[in-house]
Amino acid sequence: MGKARVVRGPRDGERRGWLHGAPPPGWVRVLPVALLGGVCAATLASPDPLDIGFLLGAIPPLAVLSYGPAATAVLGGLVVAVLVVPAFRLDDPGSTDLLTVGFVAALSVLVSFVRSRRDAQLVTERAVAEAAQRAVVPPLPERVGAVRCAGLYRAAQRGTLVGGDFFDVRPSPHGVRAVMGDVQGHGLSAVATVASLLGAFREAVLDQPDPESVASRLDRRLVVDSADVPHAELFATAVLLEFTADAHAVRIVVCGHPAPVLLRDGRAVELDVTAGVPLGLGLAGAGVPRGLTVPLRPGDRLFLASDGVSEARGPSGAFYPLLDRLPAFAGDEPAVMVERVWHDLTGHCGTVPDDVTMLVLSPV
């Protein structure tokens, strides 16, 4: 099937930042050692005693940020040694000063031990959470049948891989079928709804005769889920696609979601698909949305994006000009294309507060 083509962005540690659980940067590890070396060098180079021993008291707490209990204990011992060794002439610290520094060093070792245990537990919990989230939205294959795939996913909630957006591409007896959607809410609160919809989609593509019927099945899933929760108003926007076996045509059904963009001959055109009501609001009563069949040529690409892209605004309040920017990336490989669109989007808007999902589908 080929290697995975879902781009999930920078390494999770880079997105979290070191104050939010990622490993500390190099300068944080170097700081206590550099401070110790700087104090020693200054005292040895000065012709007169220096009253800078108070700086040494900061070294054990700084070591806690990046070192384990053993290394913190070593640095604490070196601090005490520098205070008492006559060669450093630190203005003869008294017993009270030594006891204070010794107590801070011992307390720092204890804090470092607790932090190390906590970090190990967090690493385990994060690994389990990531495995669960990847099970909900697994990486796309490079190709499904006669359709090439590439996707990008950025969850708005820091430290998560899955939010309120979802997509999937699956083979079926009726051709390759794909879905992209956006459920009510963001972050982990929306993951249960995402999992429910994707499970319904993966089952429906096997036995439903057309994408309109798949949309009805997803709508029913959300209606049933809402009935089990008092005052729940679950809904989701979605776009469903069904490619013919040779990928020479695609049928598109839109349920309140931004329509796909067709990239052809250097132009980007949003397809004029009749939009139905979002899933979960009862398609049976409102009527199943009417699908549109679009012939495809070699080299065509369909670009799908969540409203995190179409509704993204720059500092001036201007929307991101997706249709104007896409043609510049049309010549790239699909996986490169979604990355370049993402970097262009963040360059235009800065921080994007919503979940962002992109999907590129093209005939082989």
LOZA-602311 format. One record per atom (N, C-alpha, C, O, CB): residue in one letter; x, y, z. Coordinates in pm, whole numbers, plus 50000, padded with zeros to 5 digits. Glycine has a CB too. Example, Ala and Ser with C-alpha at 12.3 -4.5 7.8 and 13.67 -1.06 7.14 Angstrom:
<nodes>
a513194943150780;a512304955050780;a513204967050780;a514244966850846;a511314955350905;s512854977550708;s513674989450714;s512905000350787;s513415011450804;s514084994050572;
</nodes>
This chain:
<nodes>
m500824987850000;m500005000050000;m500865012750000;m500345023549972;m499075000150122;g502155011650031;g503025023350034;g503095029350172;g502355025550263;g502545033649936;k503985038850184;k504195044650317;k503115054850350;k502405059750262;k505575051150325;a503015057850478;a501945066850524;a502135080850470;a503265085450454;a501885067250677;r501005087750443;r501055101150388;r500215110850469;r499735120850415;r500585101050246;v500025108150597;v499385118050682;v500465125950751;v501275120250824;v498425111350785;v500495138950730;v501495147450791;v500905153250918;v499925160650913;v501955158750693;r501485149951030;r500935154551158;r501725166051217;r501465170151330;r500895143051256;g502675171251142;g503325183251188;g504595180751263;g505105169551261;g502415190951273;p505145190851331;p506375189451404;p506275178851510;p505175175151552;p506765202551464;r507395174151554;r507385164351663;r506595169851779;r506585181851806;r508825160851707;d505925160751848;d505015164951954;d505715173352057;d505135182852109;d504375152952020;g506975169952089;g507725177652186;g507945191952142;g507925201052224;g509035171252213;e508145193952009;e508335207451961;e507055215551973;e507115227452003;e508815207251817;r505905209251950;r504645216451961;r504325219652107;r503805230352137;r503505208251898;r504635210552198;r504295212852338;r505155223752399;r504655231752478;r504435200152417;g506445224052364;g507345233152432;g507835226852562;g507155218352620;g506655246552458;w509015230952606;w509625224052721;w508925227252852;w509065219752949;w511085227752731;l508175238152857;l507405241152978;l506095233452983;l505365234253081;l507125255952985;h505795225752876;h504555218052872;h504835203152856;h504015195852799;h503665222952757;g505995198552905;g506255184252908;g507295179352811;g507705167752819;g505025177152882;a507755187752719;a508785183352625;a510145183552694;a510305190352795;a508795192452499;p511135176252641;p512485176852699;p513005191152696;p512735198552601;p513445167552623;p513765195252799;p514255209052804;p515295211452695;p515985202152653;p514865212052942;p515415223852649;p516445226952548;p517835225952607;p518005225352729;p516225240952490;g518825225852520;g520205223952565;g520685234552661;g521445231652754;g521115223552448;w520255247052640;w520765257752726;w520315256052871;w521015260352962;w520315271252674;v519155249752892;v518695247353030;v519585237153099;v519865238553218;v517225242453030;r520045227053026;r520945217053084;r522325223053111;r522975219553209;r521075204952991;v522755231953023;v524095237653038;v524145248253148;v525205250353208;v524545243752906;l523025254753176;l523015266353265;l523615263553403;l524495271153444;l521605271253281;p523205253053477;p523805251253611;p525305248453606;p526055253253690;p523115239853684;v525745240753506;v527175237853494;v527935250553458;v529015253153511;v527425226853388;a527355258553366;a528015270953327;a528095280653443;a529095287653459;a527285277353210;l527035281353524;l527045290353639;l528105286053740;l528815294553795;l525665290753706;l528215273153764;l529235268153857;l530635271353805;l531485276053880;l529075253053878;g530855268653676;g532165271553619;g532475286453618;g533615290353641;g532245266153479;g531445294753591;g531665309153590;g532045314553726;g532935322953736;g530435316153541;v531385309853833;v531715314353968;v533135310354004;v533905318254059;v530725308654071;c533495297853974;c534845293054005;c535895301153930;c536905305153988;c534985278153971;a535665303553801;a536625311053722;a536765325353772;a537875330653779;a536225311053576;a535645331653808;a535685345453856;a536465346653986;a537245356054004;a534275350953874;t536245337154078;t536945337954207;t538435335254192;t539245341354261;t536345328054306;l538795326254102;l540225323354083;l540935334754010;l542115337154034;l540395310254004;a540205341653922;a540835352453845;a540915365453923;a541745373953892;a540085354753717;s540065367354025;s540035379954099;s541155380354203;s541385370454274;s538665381854167;p541845391654213;p542895392654317;p542335393854458;p543045391454556;p543785404754288;d541075397554469;d540455399254600;d539325389254616;d538745384854516;d539935413754618;p538975385554741;p537835376654763;p536545382954709;p536345395054718;p537685373454913;l535695374454653;l534415379054596;l533255373654679;l533225362054717;l534285374554449;d532315382654704;d531125378654780;d530015374554682;d528965380854675;d530635390254875;i530275363754605;i529305359154505;i528865344754533;i528315338054446;i529895360054363;g529105340254655;g528705326554689;g527205324454680;g526745313154663;g529175323254828;f526425335354692;f524965333854686;f524515328354549;f523465321954539;f524275347354713;l525315330654445;l524965325454313;l524965310254311;l524195304154236;l525935330754209;l525805304354392;l525895289754393;l524595283454445;l524265272154409;l527075285154479;g523875290754529;g522625285354582;g521575282954475;g520625275454498;g522085294554685;a521725289454358;a520735287554250;a521015275154167;a520165270854090;a520715299654160;i522195269254182;i522575258154094;i521735245554118;i521235239954021;i524045254854113;p521555240754242;p520725228654259;p519295230254208;p518795221254141;p520685224854404;p518595241654237;p517245243054180;p517245243354027;p516325238253964;p516585255654232;l518265249353966;l518345249353821;l518565235253767;l518055231753661;l519465258553773;a519335227253841;a519595213553796;a518315205153796;a518195195753717;a520635206953886;v517375208553882;v516115201053890;v515365201653756;v514645192253722;v515235206554003;l515525212553682;l514765214353558;l515115203953452;l514275200753368;l515005228153503;s516335198753455;s516755190053346;s517525177653388;s517765168953304;s517575197753251;y517945176653513;y518765165353556;y517995156353652;y517055160653719;y520055170253622;g518435143953657;g517885134453752;g518465136353891;g519325144953910;g518125120353706;p517995128453990;p518445130354128;p519945128154145;p520565135054226;p517705121154219;a520545118754073;a521965116054090;a522795128054044;a523675132654117;a522375103454012;a522525133153924;a523275144553874;a523025157053960;a523935165053982;a522905147353728;t521785158554007;t521495169954095;t522285168954225;t522775179054276;t519995170654125;a522405156854279;a523195154954402;a524665158154378;a525315164154463;a523045140554453;v525195154154261;v526595157154230;v526825172154223;v527785177354280;v527015150454098;l525945179254152;l526075193654142;l525925200454278;l526635210054308;l525055199354045;g525005195354361;g524865200854496;g526125198754578;g526535207754651;g523685194554566;g526755186954566;g528005184354637;g529135193454591;g529935198154672;g528405169954620;l529195195954459;l530215204954406;l530015219154458;l530985226254485;l530205204854254;v528765223354470;v528495236654523;v529015238054666;v529675247854699;v526985239654519;v528725228254749;v529205228654888;v530725228454890;v531345235454970;v528645216754968;a531335220354802;a532795219754798;a533405233054761;a534395237354821;a533245209054699;v532825239754663;v533355252854622;v533235262954735;v534105271554751;v532615257954497;l532175261854813;l532005271354924;l533065269455033;l533485279155095;l530615269754985;v533485257255056;v534395254655169;v535855253855128;v536725254955214;v534005241855237;v536155251955001;v537555251054958;v538185264954966;v537685274254903;v537675245254812;p539255266555040;p539835279955059;p540315286454931;p540325298754921;p540995279155155;a540715278454832;a541275284154709;a540295293454638;a540725302454566;a541705273054615;f539005291354658;f538035299654588;f537715312654662;f537105321554603;f536765291854567;r538095313754785;r538005326254862;r536635332954848;r536535344554808;r539095336054817;l535605325654881;l534235330854871;l533835337954999;l532735335855050;l533245319554840;d534715346255050;d534435355155163;d534005347355286;d533145351855362;d533355365155124;d534605335655305;d534415327655426;d532935326155464;d532495332155562;d535165333955542;p532185318255390;p530775316255427;p530645309755564;p531415300855599;p530055307555321;g529675314355642;g529475308955774;g528735295655772;g528305290955667;g528735318755859;s528595289855892;s527925276955901;s526465277955859;s525905268555803;s528025271356042;t525855289455888;t524455291255847;t524315290955696;t523385284955642;t523905304355903;d525265297555627;d525225297455481;d525405283355427;d524695279255335;d526315306555424;l526335275855484;l526575262155438;l525355253255463;l524985245255377;l527805256255507;l524735254755580;l523545246855609;l522395250255515;l521655241555471;l523115249055754;t522275263155484;t521205267355392;t521415261355254;t520475256055195;t521145282555383;v522645262255203;v522935256855070;v522785241655070;v522275235754975;v524355260755024;g523255235255180;g523105220755188;g521655216355191;g521285206355129;g523815215555311;f520825224055264;f519405220655270;f518745222455132;f517955214055090;f518685229355375;v519085233455062;v518525235754929;v518965224554833;v518175220054751;v518975249454874;a520215220154845;a520705209554758;a519965196454786;a519575189354693;a522215207554778;a519775193154915;a519065180854949;a517615181454903;a517075171654852;a519135178255099;l516985192954923;l515595194554879;l515505193554726;l514545187954673;l515025208154927;s516495198854656;s516505198154510;s516625183654462;s516005179854363;s517675206454452;v517415175654533;v517515161454497;v516165154554512;v515775146554427;v518585154354584;l515455157654620;l514135151754641;l513165156154531;l512425147854477;l513585155754781;v513165169054498;v512275173954394;v512625167754260;v511735164454181;v512345189354385;s513915166054234;s514335159854108;s513865145354100;s513465140653993;s515845160454094;f513905138354212;f513415124454215;f511915123954183;f511475115654104;f513695118054353;v511145132854247;v509705133254222;v509415136954077;v508555130954013;v509015143154317;r510155146954025;r509945151053887;r510275139853790;r509555137853692;r510785163253854;s511345132453815;s511715121553726;s510645110753724;s510325105453617;s513055115553768;r510095107453841;r509025097553845;r507785102453773;r507125094953701;r508675094053989;r507465115153791;r506295120853724;r506485121053574;r505565117753499;r506025134953776;d507685124953529;d507945125353385;d507835111553323;d507305110053213;d509325131153357;a508325101353393;a508235087753341;a506775083453328;a506405076853231;a508995078053432;q505955087253426;q504535083853419;q503855091353306;q503005085753236;q503845087153552;l504215103953286;l503635111753177;l504015106153041;l503195106052949;l504065126353188;v505255101553028;v505685095652901;v504845083252870;v504415081252757;v507185091952905;t504615074952973;t503805062952953;t502365066552915;t501815060952821;t503805054353080;e501775075952989;e500405079952960;e500295086252822;e499315084052752;e499885089553067;r501295094252783;r501235100652652;r501355090252541;r500685091252438;r502345111052638;a502205080152562;a502345069652461;a501035062052443;a500655058852330;a503465059852500;v500355059152555;v499065052352545;v498025061152475;v497265056352391;v498555048452685;a498015074152510;a497055083252448;a497305084652299;a496365084852219;a497115096952516;e498575085552260;e498885086752118;e498495074152043;e497985074951931;e500365089552098;a498725062452104;a498335050052038;a496825049552019;a496345045351913;a498805037852121;a496075053952120;a494615053952108;a494145063752002;a493235060751925;a493985057352243;q494765075551999;q494355085551901;q494705081151759;q493935083451666;q495005098951932;r495855074951741;r496225070051608;r495325058551564;r495115056451445;r497695065451606;a494775051251660;a493825040751624;a492535046851572;a491865040951487;a493525031751745;v492175058751622;v490965065551574;v491185070851432;v490365068551344;v490575077151670;v492275077751411;v492605083251280;v493985078051238;v494985084851259;v492575098951283;p494045066051180;p495335060451141;p495905067651020;p495175074350948;p495205045451111;p497205066250996;p497795072550878;p497185067350749;p496845055550738;p499305070250876;l497045076150652;l496545072050521;l497625064450445;l498805067550459;l496075084350441;p497235054750365;p498205048950272;p498495058650159;p497735067950136;p497695035550215;e499585056450091;e499955065049978;e498955063749864;e498755073149787;e501355061649929;r498325052149854;r497405049749743;r496325040049788;r496605030249857;r498155044149620;v495095042849750;v493975033849771;v493345031349635;v492745040349576;v492935039749873;g493465019149585;g492965016149451;g493635024949348;g494865025549340;g491455017949445;a492835031849269;a493355040649165;a493455055149210;a493525064249126;a492495039749041;v493455057449341;v493465071149395;v494695073149483;v494955065249573;v492175073949476;r495435083649454;r496555087549541;r496035096449652;r495115104349633;r497675094949459;c496645095049771;c496145102049890;c497295109049962;c498415103849967;c495425092149986;a497005120450016;a497915127250108;a497075136050199;a496165142850153;a499005135750032;g497375135850327;g496585143750421;g497465150750522;g498615146950545;g495585134950492;l496905160950582;l497575168250691;l496555170550800;l495405173850774;l498175181750641;y497005168850926;y496105170351041;y496825178651147;y497935175151188;y495665156451098;r496215189351189;r496715197251301;r495585199151400;r494615206151371;r497285211051253;a495675192951516;a494655194851620;a494895207951691;a496035211651720;a494665182951721;a493805215051720;a493925228151784;a494395226751928;a495145235351977;a492595235551780;q493975216151998;q494325214652139;q495755210052151;q496125199752094;q493385204952210;r496575217452224;r497985214452239;r498205200452296;r497535196352391;r498645224952327;g499155193252236;g499525180152288;g498645168852243;g498825157552290;g499525180652434;t497685171252152;t496825160552104;t497065158351955;t497495167351884;t495335163752131;l496775146151909;l496895142751768;l495555142951697;l495505143951574;l497535129051753;v494485142051772;v493145141451714;v492285152151780;v492335154051902;v492515127151732;g491495158951700;g490575168851755;g489185166651700;g488675155351702;g491035182951723;g488555177251651;g487195176051602;g487085173251454;g485985171351403;g486465188351632;d488225173051381;d488205169851239;d488515155151216;d489105148551302;d489205178651163;f488105150051100;f488415136151068;f488405134450917;f487765142050845;f487405126451134;f489125124350871;f489055120250731;f489475105750721;f490135100350810;f489935129250640;d489075099550612;d489445085550587;d489225082650440;d488385088850375;d488615075750677;v489995073250387;v489855068650248;v489855053550252;v490785047450306;v491005074350155;r488815047350194;r488635032850203;r488225027050068;r487465033249994;r487595029450311;p488725015050037;p488205007949920;p486835002049952;p486534999150068;p489174996849873;s486015000349848;s484694994349867;s484314986949739;s484964988849636;s483625005049904;p483274978649744;p482834971949622;p482344981649515;p482204977949398;p481734962249654;h482074994249554;h481535004049461;h482595014149416;h482275023449342;h480375011349525;g483815012549457;g484875021849424;g485525027349550;g485115024049661;g484335033249338;v486515035649532;v487195041649647;v486305052549705;v485805061149632;v488595047449607;r486115052149836;r485285062049904;r486105069550008;r486965063950075;r484065055349971;a485815082450020;a486545091050113;a485565099850189;a484465102550141;a487595099650039;v485975104150307;v485165113150387;v486075123050455;v487185119650497;v484315105250491;m485615135250466;m486235145250552;m485125152150627;m484075155150570;m487105155450471;g485345154650756;g484305160850835;g484845168750952;g486035168250984;g483345150550883;d483955175851016;d484275184451130;d483115183551228;d482005187951197;d484545199351086;v483355177751346;v482285176151442;v482185188251532;v483115196251541;v482495163451525;q481075189351598;q480855200251693;q481905199451803;q482165188651857;q479415199651753;g482495210851836;g483465211151945;g484875208851894;g485105206551776;g483115200852050;h485825209551988;h487235207951956;h487895198952060;h487325196252166;h487945221651949;g489105194552028;g489915187552125;g489375173952163;g488625167652088;g490065195752247;l489775169652283;l489455156152326;l487965153952347;l487495142652341;l490195152952453;s487225164652373;s485775163152392;s485085158452266;s483995152552273;s485165176152439;a485705160952150;a485095157152023;a485585143551973;a485055138551874;a485375167551920;v486575137652039;v487185125351987;v486165113951986;v486165105951893;v488405121552072;a485315112952088;a484335102152092;a483385102851973;a483045092551914;a483535102652223;t482965114951937;t482085116451821;t482825112951693;t482265106651604;t481535130751813;v484095117051683;v484905113651566;v485015098451553;v484835093051444;v486305119951577;a485315091651664;a485445077051659;a484145070451616;a484165060851540;a485885071751795;s483015075551665;s481715069951629;s481435071651480;s480975062251415;s480605076451711;l481715083551426;l481455086151285;l482375077951194;l481935072651092;l481625100851255;l483635077051230;l484555069351147;l484205054551149;l484315047751046;l486005071351194;g483785049551263;g483345035551269;g482135033251180;g482055023151110;g483025031551412;a481185042651182;a480005041351097;a480375042350949;a479825035150866;a478965052051132;f481315051250917;f481745052750777;f482415039950727;f482115035250618;f482715064650762;r483315034350806;r484045022550761;r483125010550743;r483395001750661;r485145019050861;e482045010150817;e481064999550799;e480165002450679;e479854993450601;e480204997850925;a479765015050663;a478815018650558;a479415017350419;a478705013850324;a478315032750578;v480725020050404;v481305019550269;v481265005450212;v481385003750090;v482755024650272;l481114995350297;l481134981550248;l479804977250189;l479774968550102;l481514972250361;d478684983150236;d477404977850192;d476414988350141;d475364984650088;d476774970450303;q476715001350155;q475795011450105;q476055013849955;q477215014149914;q475935024750185;p475015015549874;p475195015849728;p475765028749673;p476285028849562;p473905013149662;d475675039949750;d476135052749697;d476505061949812;d476165059149927;d475045059349607;p477205072949784;p477625081849894;p476465088549965;p476575091950083;p478555092549841;e475325090449895;e474155096049963;e473695086650075;e473325091250183;e473015098449863;s473715073650048;s473315063850150;s474315063450265;s473935061550380;s473175049950088;v475595065250233;v476605065850339;v476355078050428;v476455077150550;v478045066550279;a476015089350367;a475705101350446;a474515098850538;a474535103250653;a475425113250353;s473505092150489;s472345089050573;s472735080350691;s472225082150802;s471255082250490;r473635070750666;r474065062050776;r474815070050883;r474615067851002;r474955050650723;l475665079150841;l476405087350938;l475455096551015;l475605098551135;l477485095750867;d474475101950943;d473485110451010;d472725102551115;d472515107451226;d472505116350907;r472325090551082;r471605082351178;r472465079251300;r471965078751412;r471135069351113;r473755077051278;r474665074251389;r474675085951489;r474615083751610;r476085071551338;l474755098051438;l474785109651528;l473435111851595;l473385115651712;l475195122151451;v472345109651524;v471025111051584;v470855101151698;v470335104851804;v469925108951479;v471275088751679;v471175078651784;v472055082351902;v471645081052018;v471575064751731;d473285087151875;d474185091051984;d473615102652063;d473765103152186;d475565094651929;s472985112051996;s472385123452067;s471235119152155;s471015124952262;s471915133951967;a470485109052111;a469325104552188;a469725098652322;a468935098452416;a468545094352109;d470965093652331;d471425087352455;d471945097452556;d472185093952672;d472495077352426;v472135110052514;v472695120252602;v471695131552617;v471335137852517;v474055125552546;p471235134352739;p470265145152757;p470815158552710;p471965162052739;p469845146052904;h470005166052639;h470335179452591;h471525179652494;h472085190252468;h470625188552708;a471905168152443;a473015167852347;a472545172552211;a471445169352167;a473625153752337;e473375180152144;e473095184652009;e474305181351922;e475045190351880;e472755200052005;l474505168651897;l475645164451818;l475375166851671;l474325162951619;l475965149651843;f476315173151604;f476215174551460;f477625175651403;f478585178351475;f475355186951420;a477725173451275;a479015174051208;a478805177851063;a477845173450999;a479755160551219;t479695186051012;t479715188450868;t480595177750804;t481515172650867;t480235202850835;a480295174450679;a481065163850613;a480945165250462;a479985170950410;a480595149950658;v481945159950393;v481885158350248;v482305144050219;v483325139250269;v482815168750173;l481525137150137;l481785123250102;l482045122149952;l481395128849871;l480595114150145;l482985113649916;l483355111849777;l483375097049742;l483735088549824;l484725118249748;e482985094149619;e483055080549568;e483685080949429;e483105086349335;e481645073849564;f484875075049416;f485565074249288;f485165061449216;f484955051049279;f487105074849308;t485055062449085;t484835050249007;t486085041449015;t487135045849062;t484495053648859;a485955029148970;a487065019648982;a488325024548913;a489435022048961;a486665006248925;d488175031648800;d489345036848729;d489675051248766;d490595057248710;d489115035848580;a488915056948862;a489125070748909;a488985080948797;a489605091548802;a490495072148974;h488185077848695;h487925087448588;h486765096748622;h486485106148548;h487625080148458;a486085094248733;a484995102948777;a484835101348928;a485225091248986;a483655099548703;v484255111548989;v484025111249132;v482655117149160;v482275127149100;v485145118949209;r481915111049251;r480625116349294;r480825122349433;r481435116249521;r479515105149295;i480305134449451;i480555142149573;i479235145749639;i478305150449573;i481365154949542;v479165143549769;v478005147349850;v478505156249963;v479425152650035;v477245134649907;v477885167949978;v478315177750078;v477215179450182;v476055181750147;v478665191250013;c477575178350308;c476645180250419;c477155191750508;c477755189450613;c476475167150503;g476905203850463;g477275215550542;g478755218450548;g479175226850629;g476775214050678;h479565211950468;h481025213150473;h481515221350354;h480845221550250;h481695199150475;p482675228050365;p483225234550246;p483405224650132;p483885213450153;p484575241150280;a483025228650011;a483105219749896;a484555217449855;a485405225949881;a482305225449778;p484835206049791;p486195203649742;p486595213849636;p485745219849570;p486315189349686;v487895215549621;v488465224349519;v489115215449414;v489895206649447;v489495234449580;l488785217849288;l489375210349177;l490555218249121;l490405229749080;l488325207549066;l491725211849120;l492915217749061;l493115211548924;l493335199548910;l494175215549152;r493025220048821;r493125215148684;r493745226148597;r493305237648599;r491725210748629;d494765222348520;d495395231548424;d495835244648491;d495675255448435;d494425234648309;g496385243448612;g496905255248680;g495855264248742;g496175275248785;g497685263248585;r494605259748748;r493545267648807;r492925260148924;r492925247848927;r492465271148702;a492415267649020;a491735261949136;a490295266749136;a490035278749142;a492455265749269;v489355257349129;v487935260749121;v487185252949229;v487265240749235;v487355257648979;e486455260149313;e485605253449411;e484395247549340;e483685254749269;e485165263249524;l484165234649358;l483095227849287;l481735232449339;l481545234349460;l483225212649301;d480815234249248;d479475239149283;d478585227249318;d477785222649236;d478855247449166;v478735222349440;v477965210949488;v476865216049579;v477115224249668;v478875200549562;t475655211349558;t474545215349645;t474805210349787;t474985198449809;t473185209749591;a474835219549881;a475155215950020;a473885212350096;a472905219850097;a475895227550091;g473925200550159;g472815196550245;g473055200950388;g474065207350418;g472615181550239;v472145197650476;v472285201150617;v473375192450680;v473655181650629;v470935199450693;p473985197050788;p475015189050855;p474465175850906;p473255174350927;p475625196850970;l475345166250924;l474975153350980;l474515155051124;l475025163551198;l476145143350972;g473545147151162;g473045147551298;g471815156051316;g471195155951423;g474105152451388;l471445163351212;l470245171951219;l469045165451150;l467995171651134;l470525185451155;g469225152851110;g468105145451056;g467965146750906;g467085153950859;g466855150051120;l468805140050829;l468695140550684;l467385134650635;l466865138450530;l469865133250620;a466845125050712;a465595118750669;a464475129050655;a463655128150565;a465175107850768;g464455138950747;g463425149150740;g463755160250642;g462875165350573;g463185155050875;a465055163950635;a465445175050548;a465705170750405;a465745179150315;a466675181650603;g465865157850383;g466185153150248;g467665150950231;g468475159450270;g465685162850144;v468025139650173;v469425136650151;v469975146350048;v469345148349944;v469625122150105;p471145152550072;p471685162049975;p471945155549840;p472265143649833;p472965168150028;r471815163349735;r471995158249600;r473485158049566;r474165168149583;r471205166849498;g473975146849520;g475365145749484;g475665151349346;g474765153449264;g475785131349490;l476955153649322;l477425158849193;l478505149449142;l479445146249215;l477965173449206;t478385144949017;t479395136548955;t480305145348869;t479835152948785;t478745125348869;v481605144248892;v482595152548823;v483555143548747;v484205135148809;v483365161648922;p483655144948614;p484675137348538;p486075142148576;p486285154048601;p484445138848386;l487005132948581;l488385136248616;l489315133148500;l489115123448426;l488815128648743;r490345141448487;r491355139448384;r492685135748451;r492865138348570;r491505152048295;p493605129848377;p494945127648433;p495565140848479;p495515150848406;p495865120748328;g496125140848597;g496715153048651;g495795161248738;g496265170348806;g497195161348541;d494495158348737;d493565165548824;d493825162148970;d494295151249004;d492115162248787;r493495171749056;r493585169349199;r492365175349267;r491885186049229;r494895175149258;l491885168449367;l490825173749453;l491445177549586;l492095169349652;l489665163449472;f491245190049625;f491785195049751;f490615197449845;f489715205349816;f492625208149730;l490625190549960;l489585192150061;l490215197950186;l491335194350222;l488875178550092;a489495206950251;a490005213150373;a488865215750469;a487725217650428;a490755226250341;s489195215750596;s488205219050699;s488035234150706;s488785241550643;s488625213350837;d487055238650784;d486845253150796;d487965259850874;d488045272150879;d485505255950862;g488845251750937;g490045257550997;g490935264250895;g491735272950929;g490815247051071;v490805260150768;v491545266550658;v490695277450594;v491155288750579;v491955256050552;s489475274150557;s488655283750484;s488245295750568;s487975306450513;s487415276950431;e488185294250700;e487775305350786;e488945311450863;e488735319750952;e486735300550883;a490155307350830;a491335313050898;a491515327650856;a491365331050739;a492605304850865;r491835336050952;r492005350450927;r493405354750967;r494005349451060;r490935358651004;g493915364550894;g495175370650928;g495015381351033;g493895384151076;g495815376450805;p496115387451076;p496035398051179;p495125409551138;p494545416151225;p497415403551208;s494995412151008;s494135423150961;s492675419250955;s491815427750930;s494595427850825;g492365406450978;g491005401750968;g490655395950833;g489535391150814;g490085412750998;a491595396250737;a491335390850603;a491405375750605;a492295369850669;a492335396550502;f490475369250535;f490485354750526;f491685350050443;f492185357250357;f489165349650464;y492135337850473;y493205331950396;y492715329550253;y491705322750235;y493705318750461;p493395334850149;p492915333650010;p493275320049951;p494195319049870;p493505344949922;l492565309849992;l492915296149954;l492925294349802;l493895289149747;l491945286350016;l491855298649735;l491765296449591;l492855303849514;l493285299349408;l490405300749540;d493305315149566;d494375322549500;d495745316049522;d496615316849436;d494395336949551;r495915309649636;r497235304149670;r497445290049617;r498575286149587;r497425304149820;l496365282149603;l496525268149568;l497245265749435;l498075256749429;l495185261649563;p496965273249328;p497635270249201;p499155270249211;p499815263049136;p497215280149098;a499725278049301;a501185278549315;a501755265449367;a502945262749350;a501585289949406;f500915257349431;f501395244749489;f500945232549409;f501255221249447;f500915243449632;a500225234649300;a499615223549228;a500655214249165;a500355202549141;a498695228849122;g501855219149137;g502865210849074;g503645202149170;g504435193849126;g503815219349001;d503425203849301;d504155195849400;d503525182149416;d502365179849380;d504185203149536;e504305172949471;e503745160249513;e502675162849619;e502785172449696;e504855150749568;p501625154449624;p500535157349719;p501005159349863;p500535168549930;p499535146149716;a501935150849911;a502395152350050;a503145165350070;a503055171550176;a503285140550088;v503905169549968;v504605182349977;v503605193949967;v503765204350031;v505675183449865;m502595191949886;m501595202449865;m500895206249995;m500775218050026;m500565197849763;v500435196350072;v499715199550196;v500635206450296;v500205215150370;v499115186850259;e501915202450298;e502865209050388;e503065223650348;e503105232450434;e504205201650388;r503185226150218;r503415239950172;r502185248650197;r502305260350232;r503775240050023;v500995242850179;v499785250450209;v499735253850358;v499375264950396;v498525242450168;w500115244150442;w500115246550587;w501075257950623;w500705266950698;w500505233650663;h502285257650570;h503245268250602;h502775281650547;h503005291950610;h504625264750546;d502145281650430;d501615293950375;d500465299250461;d500335311250481;d501155291850231;l499635290050511;l498515293950597;l499005300350726;l498525310950765;l497635281650628;t499965293850792;t500475299550917;t501255312350893;t501275321250979;t501365289350989;g501895313550776;g502555326050744;g501575337550726;g501875349050758;g503385324450620;h500395334350675;h499365344650654;h498635347950783;h498345359650810;h498355339950548;c498345337750863;c497465339550979;c498185339551113;c497625343951213;c496425328750980;g499435334651117;g500075332851246;g499515320551315;g499495309751256;g499895345351334;t499055321951437;t498465310851510;t497065307851456;t496235316751440;t498405313951661;v496815294951427;v495495290651381;v494785284051498;v495215273451543;v495605280751258;p493695289951550;p493075284751673;p492185272651652;p491785266351750;p492275295551736;d491875269151529;d490945258251502;d491715245951455;d492875246851415;d489905262451396;d491045234251462;d491605222351400;d491765224851250;d490905231051188;d490715209851426;v492865220151194;v493125221851051;v493355208250989;v494205200551034;v494355231151026;t492585205350884;t492695192650813;t492705195350664;t491915203350615;t491545183050850;m493595188750593;m493665189650448;m493785175550392;m494395166750452;m494845198450402;l493195173650275;l493235160750208;l493345163150059;l492565170850002;l491975152150242;v494315156649995;v494505157549851;v494285143649791;v494915133949832;v495935163149815;l493395142949693;l493065130449627;l493215132449476;l492755142549422;l491625125649663;s493855123049409;s494055124449265;s494075110949198;s494485101149261;s495355131949235;p493645110049071;p493735097448999;p495195093448979;p496055102048959;p493035098448864;v495465080648984;v496825075748964;v497225077948818;v498335074548779;v496945060649001;
</nodes>
